[in-house]
Amino acid sequence: MITALGHSDLTPDTWELVRNELRERLKGMPADATGLVRAGAGLPLEFGRMVREAGQRLVVLLPLGAGVLAGAPPQEWEAHRELLVLAEGLRMLPFDPLDRDACVTVDEQLVSGCGRVLAVWDGSASCGRDATAHMVAYARAHGIPVEVVWPAGAAREPSDRALRLSARGQRR
């Protein structure tokens, strides 16, 4: 199995660069390869679409809490529905949205079930809202090959904090 994980705050131009790069990498997948994603908008949905577009099998990891879809904000429900339609298989995992480490735990289980990780990652360290560096380190520590997908010209949207600091600096 192969999965894609990474930053969710890509600029619109970067999304197009990443899509093109992921499509190229998927062309090299064996005919019997399977894509695995955790249900979600952004990269999971984009990768799921590309896996199916390439004619490959897709399995969706579905976090469940108290018997219902857990941790999914309403704005992501449509993405979840589409991934479920695209999926040929489901894996359900217990998920406690009150546990602040629950997302990382689910992502670790996602990565540990794969033979290859495509990481949409600029090489930055993990922060409170982006655990991409942690997931890359986790995969590598468990002997899972990681291919970094960061095309030339790729960029992330400025964080709110960076925008505030930038605006403060311009007022001086």
Secondary structure, 3 states (H helix, E strand, C coil): CEEEEECCCECHHHHHHHHHHHHHHHHCCCCCCEEEEECCCCHHHHHHHHHHHCCCEEEEEEEEECCEECCCCHHHHHHHHHHHHHCCEEEEEECCCCCCCHHHHHHHHHHHCCCEEEEECCCCCCECCECHHHHHHHHHHCCCCEEECCCCCCCECCCHHHHHHHHHHHHC
